[in-house]
Amino acid sequence: MINGLGKLLVALLDEDEIDVSSLKKKLGVSLNTLYNYLREAEHLGLIESRYERRPPNRRFLKLTEKGRKVATHLDEIYRILEA
């Protein structure tokens, strides 16, 4: 029942900030699929990225205020649907 973008947002609720490879493992999706979700979430203003400028040059993600509100509501909806 949970779509990819919703799953991404709910997964970020537990994190202050997370790198892309850790999020990929957490969600169990391909890198290509994850980047599609991230592109959409950034376009909608739900997440923001921070890039590490020294090796290993990781990308860190976190929810925006808008994203946290959406993710909180989605989490509640998913819990109701799964009950």
C-alpha positions as CSV (number, residue, x, y, z in Angstrom):
1,M,0.0,0.0,0.0
2,I,2.9,2.4,0.7
3,N,4.2,4.0,-2.5
4,G,7.9,4.7,-3.0
5,L,7.9,8.4,-2.2
6,G,5.8,7.9,0.9
7,K,8.0,5.1,2.0
8,L,11.1,7.4,1.5
9,L,9.5,10.2,3.6
10,V,8.4,8.0,6.4
11,A,11.9,6.4,6.5
12,L,13.4,9.9,6.9
13,L,11.2,10.6,9.9
14,D,13.6,8.7,12.2
15,E,16.7,10.5,10.9
16,D,18.1,13.9,11.5
17,E,20.2,13.4,8.4
18,I,21.2,10.3,6.4
19,D,23.6,9.5,3.5
20,V,22.2,8.1,0.3
21,S,23.9,4.7,0.6
22,S,22.4,4.2,4.1
23,L,19.0,5.2,2.9
24,K,19.3,2.8,0.0
25,K,19.9,0.0,2.4
26,K,17.1,1.1,4.7
27,L,14.6,1.1,1.9
28,G,15.9,-1.9,0.0
29,V,15.6,-0.3,-3.4
30,S,17.9,0.1,-6.3
31,L,20.0,3.3,-6.6
32,N,18.2,4.3,-9.8
33,T,14.8,3.9,-8.0
34,L,16.0,5.9,-5.0
35,Y,17.3,8.7,-7.2
36,N,13.9,8.9,-8.9
37,Y,12.2,9.3,-5.5
38,L,14.8,11.9,-4.4
39,R,14.3,13.9,-7.5
40,E,10.6,14.1,-7.0
41,A,10.9,14.8,-3.2
42,E,13.3,17.7,-3.9
43,H,11.1,19.0,-6.6
44,L,8.2,19.1,-4.2
45,G,10.3,20.8,-1.5
46,L,10.1,17.8,0.9
47,I,13.8,17.1,1.3
48,E,17.0,18.9,1.1
49,S,20.5,17.7,0.3
50,R,23.9,18.5,1.7
51,Y,27.1,17.4,-0.1
52,E,30.3,16.4,1.7
53,R,33.1,18.1,-0.2
54,R,35.9,15.8,0.9
55,P,36.2,12.1,0.1
56,P,34.1,10.0,0.1
57,N,32.0,12.9,-1.2
58,R,28.7,11.6,0.3
59,R,25.3,13.2,-0.2
60,F,23.3,13.7,3.0
61,L,19.5,14.1,3.1
62,K,17.0,15.5,5.5
63,L,13.4,16.4,5.6
64,T,12.4,20.0,5.2
65,E,9.7,21.4,7.6
66,K,7.1,20.8,4.9
67,G,8.5,17.3,4.3
68,R,8.3,16.5,8.0
69,K,4.6,17.5,8.1
70,V,3.8,15.4,5.1
71,A,5.8,12.4,6.4
72,T,4.1,12.6,9.8
73,H,0.6,12.6,8.2
74,L,1.6,9.7,5.9
75,D,3.0,7.7,8.8
76,E,-0.4,8.1,10.6
77,I,-2.3,7.1,7.5
78,Y,-0.2,4.0,6.9
79,R,-0.6,2.9,10.5
80,I,-4.4,3.3,10.2
81,L,-4.4,1.3,6.9
82,E,-2.3,-1.5,8.3
83,A,-4.4,-1.9,11.5
